[in-house]
Amino acid sequence: MFTPARRALLSPLIVFAVFFVSCASSRTVCPGSNCCAHNDACFAPQYVIATGQGHISTFQVTPGGPVGPSVSTTTAPSLTLGMAALNNQFLYVSTFLAPLGQPDLFPYSIGQGGALNPLSGYTLGQFSVPSGLATDNALNVVYVADAGKIDALQADASGALTPVPNSPFTSGSNLFLTVDPQNRFLFASDQDPPGGVLAFTISPSDGELQAVQGSPFPVVPGGLTDAQLGDIVVDSSGKFVFTTITNTGQVAAFTIATPSGALNPVPGSPFPAGNNPLMLAVVGNYLYVSNTGDRTISGYQIDATTGILTALPNSPFAIPAAAMVASPFGNAIYVSGSNGIQALALDASGNLTPAGSAQPFPGATALVYVQ
């Protein structure tokens, strides 16, 4: 369970969550069409979905282009830290501190034109405090960061959820989690002192989790700092893990040992970021961090061999951002801010520039990209 210090951390964290969804293989199916084949780019419509303050909206986007007007809006939980899409067919949103006996997860089907159709809610059970979500698209499993545990739920053809064997799985106090692109490992940011990364292997048959030996792995060498962690991501190659350290203004980086899933600190980690770095987005060999305390975005180039982060020459970018999500086409990220949902185009050097105007959406706390 969360200590008083960890409960205090929820105040800045409670308004942000980001989850990356991509079309990476022929098994990905877009609503109404089979849009991906042989790892080619998808040509079906692309959407960014935003949620927060009791509603959820879909915005159509073009790769690298501006965000279009909302094409679908419906009700959603008023308070959420997590949203994730499953195979571009279903969307799941967690609600933080739901009333006893009320649903903790709200599913939606993603229909033609990006329309979101609410499905029956799912209740995790007593003492659940769901926050971040992640998905394994190969096994149709949704993972839920919870108070002292991680829930693993399998979706059927209708999007309905049932626990995988032995779920929930014991863990530290975690708010955010991520699955690597090859669906081998799950990593979660551990809020228990001194702060670290929880690592699990994923059973390829049913999605069960098995803790990696040595987990959790401290984010600061020596483990002497009471690190308060934010978002966590795996890079697109599946070689590195990154997580923000909100109270020290840093980003911790690890290499992933295979096949064990053990983590080793990248030389020089943790790396400096801005004030209260919280959310992360990976685009190719670039990493971006939303610094919520100074309303900037830090950008880094990821060394493909070592994972060492090198700040981009124009970083930090004077662009306020809360939630962030990357385009799978590698040419844009999308952010939520005071002006709404904004597209940021990447040039060849990783620099960010606004693409078009922001679309209104007050208080967006989570974004996903679907196609």
N, C-alpha and C positions, 0 to 999 in steps of 0.2 A: 504494500500500500504506500501512498505518497506521504512523506514526512511534511511537517509544516513548511519547511524551506521549499520543498518541491511544489506544494500548493501555491506558494507565493509566485513561483515561476510560471504557473498557469496563466497569470494575468496577462503578460505580453504574448504568450503563446496561443491563447485561446482564439485569436482572430486570424490565424494563418494556417493553411495546409496546402500542399502541392503534391500531385502525383502524375508521373509521366506515363503516357500511354502511347504506344507506337504500333505501327503495322509492320512486323518484322518477319513474317513468314506466311506461307500459303495457307496456314490454318486459320489466319485472321479473317473474319467475315464481317463485312459492313452491312448495315441494315438494308435488307432487300436485295443485296447483290454480293457476288463473290468478287471483291475488288482487288485482291492481292494475289499475285501468282509469281512463283519463281523468284521471290524476294524483290520484285520490281516495285517501283513506286505506285502508290494507289492513285487512281484517277477519280474515285468517288468523291462526293462533297466532304469537305473538312470542317470540323466544328471545334470551338472552344466552349466548354460548359463551365459556368460560374455559379457558386452557391454562397449564401450568407444572408443573415437577418430574415430568415423565414421564406425565402424564395430561391428558385433555381432557374437559370436562363441559358439558352443555347444561342451562340453567335456563329454565323458562317464565316470562314476565313479562307483566303487563298494563300498558298505557300509563299512566305516572305512578304505578303501584302497586308493591308490594313484589316482591322476587325470590322465585319459588317454588322448591320442592325440585328437585334434579337429576333430569332425566328420562332422561339418557343419559350414560354414562361409558365411555371406552375409552382405550387407550394413545396416547401422543404423545411427541415428542422431549423429552428431559429438560432441554434448554437451548435457549431460543428467544427471539428479539427480535421476531418477526413472525408475524402471523396475519391473513388476509384472506379474505372470502367473495366469491364470484363469482356474481352474479345469484341469490343465496339458494339455489343448487343445489349448489355445491361450496365446500369450505373448504380452504385451503392454510396449512400451518405450516412455517416455516423452522427448521432446526436449526443452531446455531452451532458451528463447528469440528467438523464430522462427520468420522469416520475416513475416510481416503483410500479412494475407491471406493464409499463408502456413500452412500445418498440424502441430498440436502441439503434437499429439499422433500417434505413428507408431505401428500398430498391425501386428502380425505374427501368422500363424497357426503352430502348432508343429506336424510334421509328423512322419512317421516311421523312426526309426534310429536317431531321434533327429533333423531331417531336419527342418529348419525354412523357411517358405514360406511367403514373404511379402504380406500384404493385403492393401486395400485402407486406407490412412491416415485419421485422424479425426481432424477437426479444432474447437477449443473451442470458439474462438471469440476474439473480440478486448480487449486489456489490459490484456490478460491472460498471466501468467508466470508460467507454470506448472513445478512441480519439483517431489516430492515423489509420489508414487502410492501404493495403497493397494486394495485388492479384497475381496468381499464377495462371496465365492464359492456356497453358498446355493441359492442366488438370482441372480447370474451371473452379479454382479455389480462391476464396477471399480471406485474407488475413487481417485481423483486427488487433491493434495495439490497445491493451486493456490494463487495468490496475493490477500489476503483479503477475500478469499472464498474457498470453497471446492466443486468441481464438482463431481456429481454422475451420472454415465453412465451405462446403462444396455446393455449387449451384447446379440445378438440373436444367432441363431444356426450357423451362418456364422462368428461370431466374430465381426460383425458390431455394432457400438455403437449409442445409442440414450439417451438423458437426462431422468432421472427419474423425476417424478412430483416435481416441485418447485426447481429443481436444476438450478443454483448453490446455495449453502447455505453459508450465511454470516459467516465469522470467522475472527480471527486475522490473522496476517501475518505468514503463516506456510510453512515449507519446507518439513517436514516429517510427515507421519501419519501411523497408524496401526489399524487393526481390531482384536478384541479379538477372540480366537479360537472358541467360541460359536456363533459368528456373532451377538452379542447383542449390542456392543458399538464400536464407532470409537474414537480414541484419536489422537491428533495432537500436535506437539511441537510449542508453540506460541512464535514468535520472538518479539512481542510488549512488551516494558518495563512494568513491571519489569521482564517479562518472566514467562511462565506458561504452563500448559497442558490444551488444549481444549478438552472437553468431549461431545460426542453426543450419543444419543440412535439411533439405527437403526430400522426402521419400518420393521417388519418381512414380510410384504406383498409386499412392493415395494422398500425398500432400502432408503426411505426418512430419512433425519437426523433431529433430534430435540435436540437443545442444552440442556445439563444437567444444572439444577439449580446450581448456584455457579461457573460455568465455565467462564473463565479459572481459574485453580487452581495453585497458585504460587508454584514454585519449591523450593524456599527458604522460610521457615517459617517467617512470617511477611511481605514478599514480598518487602523487601527494596533493593534487589540487582538487577542490570540490567543484568540478566542472558541471555547469548547467547546460544541457545540450538541446539543440533544436532539430531541424530537419536532417535527414540522412538519405544519401543516394549512392548508387553504383554507377560507374561510368559506362559508356556504351560498349566498351570492349569487354566488360565483366572482369577487369583486372584490379580495379581500385574502388575503395569505399571512402566517402567524404561525409563529415558531419560538422555542423556549426557548434561552437562553444560560445554561448550567448553572453555569459558574464565576463569573459576575458577578451572578447572581440577577435576570435580566431577561428580557423578552419582546421580540423584534424583530418589527416589522410593516412590510409592504410593500403598495403598490397594484400591481395587475397591469395593464400596458398591453396593450390589444388592438388589432390581432390579433397583435402581435409576441411577447407573453409576457414582455417585459422588466419588471423590477421597480424601483420607486421607493420610497425609504423614506417611511413615514408621518411627518408632522410630530411631533416629540417622541420618535420611536423611537430606541433601545430604551426600554421602559417597565419600572419596577421591579416585581419579583415577590418571592417568598419565597426561602428558602435552598434551593439546588439544585433549581430548577424543572426538571421533566423532561417530563411528558406533558401533552397538550392535548386539549380537547374543545370543539366549537362547537355551541351550541344557539341557532338563530335569530340574534339580534344580541347574544348573550352568548358570552364566551370564558372557559373555566375552565382553570386550571393546577394540576397536582399538585406541591406543594413537598415533595419527599421528605426534605429536610434538617430541616424543622421540622414535618412531619406536618400540613400545612394545605393548603387549596385556595384559590387566589386567583381572584376573579371580576371580570370587566370587562364593561362595556357597549361594544359596537363602534359607533362613529359610522358610519351607513350611507353617508355621503358621503365622509368623509375617512379612515375606518379608525382614527381616534384611539381609544385605549383609555382609559376612565375607570373607575377602581376602584369597585366596588359599595360602598354605605355600610357593609355588614356584613362586607366582605372584609378579611382572609382568614377563611375559615370553619375552625373547629377540627375538621376532619374529615381523618383520615389517608387517603391514597390513593396508589396506585401506578399501575396501569393504569386507564384511563378510556375509556368509550365513551358516545356520546350517543344518546338515543332520537330517531328521525326524527319523532316526533310533537311534539317541542319542549317536553316537560314533565318530563323527567327525564334524569339521567345515571346511569351505573352505574360503580362503582369497585371495585377489589380492594384489600383491606387485611388487617391482621392478624386481623380477625374473619371474613374471607371476602368474598363478593360482596354488595355493598350497593347498594340503589336510593336515589338522592337526588332528591327532588321539587323542582321549581322553582316559585316563586310568580310573581306578575305582575311583580315587581321583580327577578327573577333570583336571589333568595335560595335557598339550599340547605338542606333539612331531610331527615333520614333518613326513608325510607318503609318501615315494617316492619323486621323483623330481617334481619341478614346471613345468607346461606347459607354453610355451611362449604366452603371450598376453599383449602387452604394453598398459599401461594407462587404465586398466579396472576400471570403475567407479561404476558398479553395478553388482550384482550376484543374480541369483535365482537358486533354486533346483527344478527340475521337474522329474516326473516318469510316 
